[in-house]
């Protein structure tokens, strides 16, 4: 399996190496993280769509 990792913050090289080792040991971590992120994204999107607009 090949994955592309993106970070939302700057990481030291040691942190990246440790994260890559952890992911190589258990690829399910990537799938679980992706699932959590997608759920959060869709919940926020659904909430924004359900908010009514103000009309005068």
PDB file with SEQRES, HELIX, SHEET and CRYST1 records, atoms N, CA, C and O in Angstrom:
SEQRES   1 A   56  UNK UNK UNK UNK UNK UNK UNK UNK UNK UNK UNK UNK UNK          
SEQRES   2 A   56  UNK UNK UNK UNK UNK UNK UNK UNK UNK UNK UNK UNK UNK          
SEQRES   3 A   56  UNK UNK UNK UNK UNK UNK UNK UNK UNK UNK UNK UNK UNK          
SEQRES   4 A   56  UNK UNK UNK UNK UNK UNK UNK UNK UNK UNK UNK UNK UNK          
SEQRES   5 A   56  UNK UNK UNK UNK                                              
HELIX    1 AA1 UNK A   13  UNK A   25  1                                  13    
HELIX    2 AA2 UNK A   28  UNK A   50  1                                  23    
CRYST1    1.000    1.000    1.000  90.00  90.00  90.00 P 1           1          
ATOM      1  N   UNK A   1       0.827  -1.181   0.000  1.00  0.00           N  
ATOM      2  CA  UNK A   1       0.000   0.000   0.000  1.00  0.00           C  
ATOM      3  C   UNK A   1       0.872   1.247   0.000  1.00  0.00           C  
ATOM      4  O   UNK A   1       1.913   1.297   0.656  1.00  0.00           O  
ATOM      5  N   UNK A   2       0.438   2.231  -0.732  1.00  0.00           N  
ATOM      6  CA  UNK A   2       1.158   3.498  -0.754  1.00  0.00           C  
ATOM      7  C   UNK A   2       0.230   4.585  -0.271  1.00  0.00           C  
ATOM      8  O   UNK A   2      -0.944   4.621  -0.639  1.00  0.00           O  
ATOM      9  N   UNK A   3       0.754   5.470   0.552  1.00  0.00           N  
ATOM     10  CA  UNK A   3      -0.019   6.567   1.097  1.00  0.00           C  
ATOM     11  C   UNK A   3       0.763   7.849   0.951  1.00  0.00           C  
ATOM     12  O   UNK A   3       1.993   7.830   0.902  1.00  0.00           O  
ATOM     13  N   UNK A   4       0.069   8.946   0.883  1.00  0.00           N  
ATOM     14  CA  UNK A   4       0.680  10.263   0.901  1.00  0.00           C  
ATOM     15  C   UNK A   4       0.352  10.877   2.245  1.00  0.00           C  
ATOM     16  O   UNK A   4      -0.814  10.964   2.630  1.00  0.00           O  
ATOM     17  N   UNK A   5       1.381  11.300   2.957  1.00  0.00           N  
ATOM     18  CA  UNK A   5       1.169  11.888   4.274  1.00  0.00           C  
ATOM     19  C   UNK A   5       1.293  13.399   4.163  1.00  0.00           C  
ATOM     20  O   UNK A   5       2.250  13.916   3.586  1.00  0.00           O  
ATOM     21  N   UNK A   6       0.333  14.085   4.711  1.00  0.00           N  
ATOM     22  CA  UNK A   6       0.434  15.535   4.785  1.00  0.00           C  
ATOM     23  C   UNK A   6       0.292  15.925   6.242  1.00  0.00           C  
ATOM     24  O   UNK A   6      -0.408  15.263   7.008  1.00  0.00           O  
ATOM     25  N   UNK A   7       0.952  16.991   6.615  1.00  0.00           N  
ATOM     26  CA  UNK A   7       0.937  17.419   8.016  1.00  0.00           C  
ATOM     27  C   UNK A   7       0.313  18.795   8.116  1.00  0.00           C  
ATOM     28  O   UNK A   7       0.500  19.641   7.241  1.00  0.00           O  
ATOM     29  N   UNK A   8      -0.432  19.013   9.189  1.00  0.00           N  
ATOM     30  CA  UNK A   8      -1.041  20.319   9.393  1.00  0.00           C  
ATOM     31  C   UNK A   8      -0.131  21.225  10.214  1.00  0.00           C  
ATOM     32  O   UNK A   8      -0.486  22.361  10.529  1.00  0.00           O  
ATOM     33  N   UNK A   9       1.038  20.711  10.552  1.00  0.00           N  
ATOM     34  CA  UNK A   9       2.017  21.513  11.287  1.00  0.00           C  
ATOM     35  C   UNK A   9       3.405  21.057  10.877  1.00  0.00           C  
ATOM     36  O   UNK A   9       3.569  19.993  10.281  1.00  0.00           O  
ATOM     37  N   UNK A  10       4.390  21.858  11.196  1.00  0.00           N  
ATOM     38  CA  UNK A  10       5.760  21.462  10.904  1.00  0.00           C  
ATOM     39  C   UNK A  10       6.171  20.350  11.853  1.00  0.00           C  
ATOM     40  O   UNK A  10       5.875  20.389  13.048  1.00  0.00           O  
ATOM     41  N   UNK A  11       6.845  19.373  11.311  1.00  0.00           N  
ATOM     42  CA  UNK A  11       7.276  18.239  12.125  1.00  0.00           C  
ATOM     43  C   UNK A  11       8.786  18.074  11.981  1.00  0.00           C  
ATOM     44  O   UNK A  11       9.355  18.333  10.920  1.00  0.00           O  
ATOM     45  N   UNK A  12       9.418  17.642  13.055  1.00  0.00           N  
ATOM     46  CA  UNK A  12      10.838  17.343  12.992  1.00  0.00           C  
ATOM     47  C   UNK A  12      11.011  16.017  12.268  1.00  0.00           C  
ATOM     48  O   UNK A  12      10.092  15.200  12.219  1.00  0.00           O  
ATOM     49  N   UNK A  13      12.189  15.814  11.709  1.00  0.00           N  
ATOM     50  CA  UNK A  13      12.460  14.592  10.950  1.00  0.00           C  
ATOM     51  C   UNK A  13      12.242  13.350  11.811  1.00  0.00           C  
ATOM     52  O   UNK A  13      11.731  12.341  11.327  1.00  0.00           O  
ATOM     53  N   UNK A  14      12.624  13.419  13.071  1.00  0.00           N  
ATOM     54  CA  UNK A  14      12.437  12.280  13.972  1.00  0.00           C  
ATOM     55  C   UNK A  14      10.970  11.932  14.162  1.00  0.00           C  
ATOM     56  O   UNK A  14      10.612  10.758  14.261  1.00  0.00           O  
ATOM     57  N   UNK A  15      10.120  12.953  14.213  1.00  0.00           N  
ATOM     58  CA  UNK A  15       8.681  12.716  14.352  1.00  0.00           C  
ATOM     59  C   UNK A  15       8.129  12.015  13.115  1.00  0.00           C  
ATOM     60  O   UNK A  15       7.312  11.100  13.222  1.00  0.00           O  
ATOM     61  N   UNK A  16       8.577  12.446  11.954  1.00  0.00           N  
ATOM     62  CA  UNK A  16       8.107  11.850  10.697  1.00  0.00           C  
ATOM     63  C   UNK A  16       8.553  10.394  10.615  1.00  0.00           C  
ATOM     64  O   UNK A  16       7.769   9.522  10.240  1.00  0.00           O  
ATOM     65  N   UNK A  17       9.812  10.130  10.965  1.00  0.00           N  
ATOM     66  CA  UNK A  17      10.327   8.759  10.930  1.00  0.00           C  
ATOM     67  C   UNK A  17       9.539   7.869  11.889  1.00  0.00           C  
ATOM     68  O   UNK A  17       9.173   6.747  11.542  1.00  0.00           O  
ATOM     69  N   UNK A  18       9.279   8.373  13.095  1.00  0.00           N  
ATOM     70  CA  UNK A  18       8.529   7.590  14.082  1.00  0.00           C  
ATOM     71  C   UNK A  18       7.112   7.312  13.583  1.00  0.00           C  
ATOM     72  O   UNK A  18       6.605   6.201  13.737  1.00  0.00           O  
ATOM     73  N   UNK A  19       6.480   8.309  12.990  1.00  0.00           N  
ATOM     74  CA  UNK A  19       5.126   8.133  12.465  1.00  0.00           C  
ATOM     75  C   UNK A  19       5.104   7.114  11.331  1.00  0.00           C  
ATOM     76  O   UNK A  19       4.207   6.273  11.264  1.00  0.00           O  
ATOM     77  N   UNK A  20       6.082   7.189  10.448  1.00  0.00           N  
ATOM     78  CA  UNK A  20       6.154   6.237   9.328  1.00  0.00           C  
ATOM     79  C   UNK A  20       6.375   4.809   9.832  1.00  0.00           C  
ATOM     80  O   UNK A  20       5.781   3.869   9.304  1.00  0.00           O  
ATOM     81  N   UNK A  21       7.227   4.640  10.852  1.00  0.00           N  
ATOM     82  CA  UNK A  21       7.448   3.306  11.423  1.00  0.00           C  
ATOM     83  C   UNK A  21       6.160   2.759  12.019  1.00  0.00           C  
ATOM     84  O   UNK A  21       5.829   1.587  11.839  1.00  0.00           O  
ATOM     85  N   UNK A  22       5.441   3.611  12.725  1.00  0.00           N  
ATOM     86  CA  UNK A  22       4.182   3.190  13.358  1.00  0.00           C  
ATOM     87  C   UNK A  22       3.161   2.772  12.302  1.00  0.00           C  
ATOM     88  O   UNK A  22       2.454   1.779  12.475  1.00  0.00           O  
ATOM     89  N   UNK A  23       3.086   3.530  11.212  1.00  0.00           N  
ATOM     90  CA  UNK A  23       2.135   3.222  10.143  1.00  0.00           C  
ATOM     91  C   UNK A  23       2.528   1.939   9.420  1.00  0.00           C  
ATOM     92  O   UNK A  23       1.662   1.158   9.028  1.00  0.00           O  
ATOM     93  N   UNK A  24       3.832   1.718   9.241  1.00  0.00           N  
ATOM     94  CA  UNK A  24       4.266   0.479   8.588  1.00  0.00           C  
ATOM     95  C   UNK A  24       3.909  -0.739   9.426  1.00  0.00           C  
ATOM     96  O   UNK A  24       3.579  -1.793   8.884  1.00  0.00           O  
ATOM     97  N   UNK A  25       3.974  -0.597  10.759  1.00  0.00           N  
ATOM     98  CA  UNK A  25       3.632  -1.715  11.635  1.00  0.00           C  
ATOM     99  C   UNK A  25       2.135  -2.013  11.593  1.00  0.00           C  
ATOM    100  O   UNK A  25       1.731  -3.175  11.639  1.00  0.00           O  
ATOM    101  N   UNK A  26       1.314  -0.970  11.506  1.00  0.00           N  
ATOM    102  CA  UNK A  26      -0.138  -1.152  11.558  1.00  0.00           C  
ATOM    103  C   UNK A  26      -0.826  -0.206  10.568  1.00  0.00           C  
ATOM    104  O   UNK A  26      -1.194   0.908  10.942  1.00  0.00           O  
ATOM    105  N   UNK A  27      -1.006  -0.634   9.307  1.00  0.00           N  
ATOM    106  CA  UNK A  27      -1.638   0.216   8.293  1.00  0.00           C  
ATOM    107  C   UNK A  27      -3.072   0.612   8.622  1.00  0.00           C  
ATOM    108  O   UNK A  27      -3.593   1.568   8.047  1.00  0.00           O  
ATOM    109  N   UNK A  28      -3.711  -0.098   9.525  1.00  0.00           N  
ATOM    110  CA  UNK A  28      -5.089   0.230   9.895  1.00  0.00           C  
ATOM    111  C   UNK A  28      -5.177   1.622  10.530  1.00  0.00           C  
ATOM    112  O   UNK A  28      -6.240   2.243  10.521  1.00  0.00           O  
ATOM    113  N   UNK A  29      -4.080   2.101  11.070  1.00  0.00           N  
ATOM    114  CA  UNK A  29      -4.058   3.442  11.670  1.00  0.00           C  
ATOM    115  C   UNK A  29      -4.433   4.491  10.626  1.00  0.00           C  
ATOM    116  O   UNK A  29      -5.189   5.420  10.911  1.00  0.00           O  
ATOM    117  N   UNK A  30      -3.902   4.335   9.426  1.00  0.00           N  
ATOM    118  CA  UNK A  30      -4.183   5.295   8.357  1.00  0.00           C  
ATOM    119  C   UNK A  30      -5.661   5.262   7.996  1.00  0.00           C  
ATOM    120  O   UNK A  30      -6.293   6.307   7.840  1.00  0.00           O  
ATOM    121  N   UNK A  31      -6.203   4.075   7.866  1.00  0.00           N  
ATOM    122  CA  UNK A  31      -7.608   3.952   7.497  1.00  0.00           C  
ATOM    123  C   UNK A  31      -8.516   4.521   8.584  1.00  0.00           C  
ATOM    124  O   UNK A  31      -9.509   5.184   8.285  1.00  0.00           O  
ATOM    125  N   UNK A  32      -8.176   4.265   9.832  1.00  0.00           N  
ATOM    126  CA  UNK A  32      -8.982   4.769  10.938  1.00  0.00           C  
ATOM    127  C   UNK A  32      -8.907   6.300  11.002  1.00  0.00           C  
ATOM    128  O   UNK A  32      -9.924   6.964  11.201  1.00  0.00           O  
ATOM    129  N   UNK A  33      -7.715   6.849  10.834  1.00  0.00           N  
ATOM    130  CA  UNK A  33      -7.541   8.299  10.850  1.00  0.00           C  
ATOM    131  C   UNK A  33      -8.305   8.947   9.706  1.00  0.00           C  
ATOM    132  O   UNK A  33      -8.937   9.988   9.885  1.00  0.00           O  
ATOM    133  N   UNK A  34      -8.245   8.334   8.538  1.00  0.00           N  
ATOM    134  CA  UNK A  34      -8.964   8.855   7.378  1.00  0.00           C  
ATOM    135  C   UNK A  34     -10.475   8.821   7.618  1.00  0.00           C  
ATOM    136  O   UNK A  34     -11.181   9.766   7.264  1.00  0.00           O  
ATOM    137  N   UNK A  35     -10.965   7.749   8.209  1.00  0.00           N  
ATOM    138  CA  UNK A  35     -12.390   7.616   8.495  1.00  0.00           C  
ATOM    139  C   UNK A  35     -12.853   8.698   9.463  1.00  0.00           C  
ATOM    140  O   UNK A  35     -13.903   9.309   9.258  1.00  0.00           O  
ATOM    141  N   UNK A  36     -12.077   8.937  10.512  1.00  0.00           N  
ATOM    142  CA  UNK A  36     -12.425   9.966  11.494  1.00  0.00           C  
ATOM    143  C   UNK A  36     -12.452  11.348  10.836  1.00  0.00           C  
ATOM    144  O   UNK A  36     -13.356  12.143  11.090  1.00  0.00           O  
ATOM    145  N   UNK A  37     -11.460  11.628   9.994  1.00  0.00           N  
ATOM    146  CA  UNK A  37     -11.393  12.927   9.321  1.00  0.00           C  
ATOM    147  C   UNK A  37     -12.584  13.119   8.375  1.00  0.00           C  
ATOM    148  O   UNK A  37     -13.158  14.206   8.317  1.00  0.00           O  
ATOM    149  N   UNK A  38     -12.952  12.078   7.644  1.00  0.00           N  
ATOM    150  CA  UNK A  38     -14.088  12.176   6.725  1.00  0.00           C  
ATOM    151  C   UNK A  38     -15.392  12.412   7.478  1.00  0.00           C  
ATOM    152  O   UNK A  38     -16.216  13.226   7.060  1.00  0.00           O  
ATOM    153  N   UNK A  39     -15.581  11.697   8.595  1.00  0.00           N  
ATOM    154  CA  UNK A  39     -16.796  11.885   9.389  1.00  0.00           C  
ATOM    155  C   UNK A  39     -16.883  13.317   9.902  1.00  0.00           C  
ATOM    156  O   UNK A  39     -17.944  13.939   9.853  1.00  0.00           O  
ATOM    157  N   UNK A  40     -15.769  13.832  10.391  1.00  0.00           N  
ATOM    158  CA  UNK A  40     -15.741  15.203  10.914  1.00  0.00           C  
ATOM    159  C   UNK A  40     -16.066  16.205   9.803  1.00  0.00           C  
ATOM    160  O   UNK A  40     -16.833  17.146  10.006  1.00  0.00           O  
ATOM    161  N   UNK A  41     -15.472  15.988   8.628  1.00  0.00           N  
ATOM    162  CA  UNK A  41     -15.697  16.878   7.497  1.00  0.00           C  
ATOM    163  C   UNK A  41     -17.171  16.879   7.084  1.00  0.00           C  
ATOM    164  O   UNK A  41     -17.761  17.942   6.890  1.00  0.00           O  
ATOM    165  N   UNK A  42     -17.767  15.688   6.949  1.00  0.00           N  
ATOM    166  CA  UNK A  42     -19.149  15.610   6.506  1.00  0.00           C  
ATOM    167  C   UNK A  42     -20.121  16.149   7.549  1.00  0.00           C  
ATOM    168  O   UNK A  42     -21.147  16.729   7.194  1.00  0.00           O  
ATOM    169  N   UNK A  43     -19.811  15.964   8.836  1.00  0.00           N  
ATOM    170  CA  UNK A  43     -20.665  16.537   9.875  1.00  0.00           C  
ATOM    171  C   UNK A  43     -20.650  18.059   9.829  1.00  0.00           C  
ATOM    172  O   UNK A  43     -21.692  18.700   9.970  1.00  0.00           O  
ATOM    173  N   UNK A  44     -19.457  18.639   9.630  1.00  0.00           N  
ATOM    174  CA  UNK A  44     -19.354  20.095   9.521  1.00  0.00           C  
ATOM    175  C   UNK A  44     -20.083  20.596   8.277  1.00  0.00           C  
ATOM    176  O   UNK A  44     -20.754  21.627   8.312  1.00  0.00           O  
ATOM    177  N   UNK A  45     -19.945  19.861   7.185  1.00  0.00           N  
ATOM    178  CA  UNK A  45     -20.600  20.244   5.934  1.00  0.00           C  
ATOM    179  C   UNK A  45     -22.119  20.154   6.078  1.00  0.00           C  
ATOM    180  O   UNK A  45     -22.846  21.019   5.591  1.00  0.00           O  
ATOM    181  N   UNK A  46     -22.589  19.110   6.745  1.00  0.00           N  
ATOM    182  CA  UNK A  46     -24.024  18.930   6.958  1.00  0.00           C  
ATOM    183  C   UNK A  46     -24.577  20.028   7.869  1.00  0.00           C  
ATOM    184  O   UNK A  46     -25.674  20.537   7.637  1.00  0.00           O  
ATOM    185  N   UNK A  47     -23.824  20.385   8.893  1.00  0.00           N  
ATOM    186  CA  UNK A  47     -24.253  21.426   9.801  1.00  0.00           C  
ATOM    187  C   UNK A  47     -24.356  22.759   9.069  1.00  0.00           C  
ATOM    188  O   UNK A  47     -25.316  23.503   9.271  1.00  0.00           O  
ATOM    189  N   UNK A  48     -23.388  23.065   8.229  1.00  0.00           N  
ATOM    190  CA  UNK A  48     -23.403  24.311   7.476  1.00  0.00           C  
ATOM    191  C   UNK A  48     -24.586  24.347   6.520  1.00  0.00           C  
ATOM    192  O   UNK A  48     -25.185  25.403   6.320  1.00  0.00           O  
ATOM    193  N   UNK A  49     -24.928  23.211   5.930  1.00  0.00           N  
ATOM    194  CA  UNK A  49     -26.041  23.153   4.991  1.00  0.00           C  
ATOM    195  C   UNK A  49     -27.384  23.295   5.709  1.00  0.00           C  
ATOM    196  O   UNK A  49     -28.337  23.835   5.148  1.00  0.00           O  
ATOM    197  N   UNK A  50     -27.456  22.811   6.942  1.00  0.00           N  
ATOM    198  CA  UNK A  50     -28.714  22.863   7.670  1.00  0.00           C  
ATOM    199  C   UNK A  50     -28.956  24.219   8.338  1.00  0.00           C  
ATOM    200  O   UNK A  50     -30.093  24.537   8.686  1.00  0.00           O  
ATOM    201  N   UNK A  51     -27.901  25.021   8.521  1.00  0.00           N  
ATOM    202  CA  UNK A  51     -28.084  26.346   9.098  1.00  0.00           C  
ATOM    203  C   UNK A  51     -28.888  27.211   8.138  1.00  0.00           C  
ATOM    204  O   UNK A  51     -28.572  27.289   6.951  1.00  0.00           O  
ATOM    205  N   UNK A  52     -29.906  27.847   8.642  1.00  0.00           N  
ATOM    206  CA  UNK A  52     -30.739  28.690   7.805  1.00  0.00           C  
ATOM    207  C   UNK A  52     -30.033  30.006   7.469  1.00  0.00           C  
ATOM    208  O   UNK A  52     -29.101  30.421   8.158  1.00  0.00           O  
ATOM    209  N   UNK A  53     -30.482  30.631   6.430  1.00  0.00           N  
ATOM    210  CA  UNK A  53     -29.922  31.930   6.057  1.00  0.00           C  
ATOM    211  C   UNK A  53     -30.853  33.023   6.578  1.00  0.00           C  
ATOM    212  O   UNK A  53     -32.061  32.824   6.711  1.00  0.00           O  
ATOM    213  N   UNK A  54     -30.277  34.146   6.861  1.00  0.00           N  
ATOM    214  CA  UNK A  54     -31.072  35.276   7.347  1.00  0.00           C  
ATOM    215  C   UNK A  54     -31.721  36.005   6.170  1.00  0.00           C  
ATOM    216  O   UNK A  54     -31.053  36.302   5.179  1.00  0.00           O  
ATOM    217  N   UNK A  55     -32.988  36.285   6.274  1.00  0.00           N  
ATOM    218  CA  UNK A  55     -33.659  37.029   5.215  1.00  0.00           C  
ATOM    219  C   UNK A  55     -34.317  38.256   5.853  1.00  0.00           C  
ATOM    220  O   UNK A  55     -34.754  38.219   7.003  1.00  0.00           O  
ATOM    221  N   UNK A  56     -34.374  39.311   5.101  1.00  0.00           N  
ATOM    222  CA  UNK A  56     -34.934  40.549   5.635  1.00  0.00           C  
ATOM    223  C   UNK A  56     -36.382  40.716   5.275  1.00  0.00           C  
ATOM    224  O   UNK A  56     -37.000  41.711   5.651  1.00  0.00           O  
TER     225      UNK A  56                                                      
END                                                                             
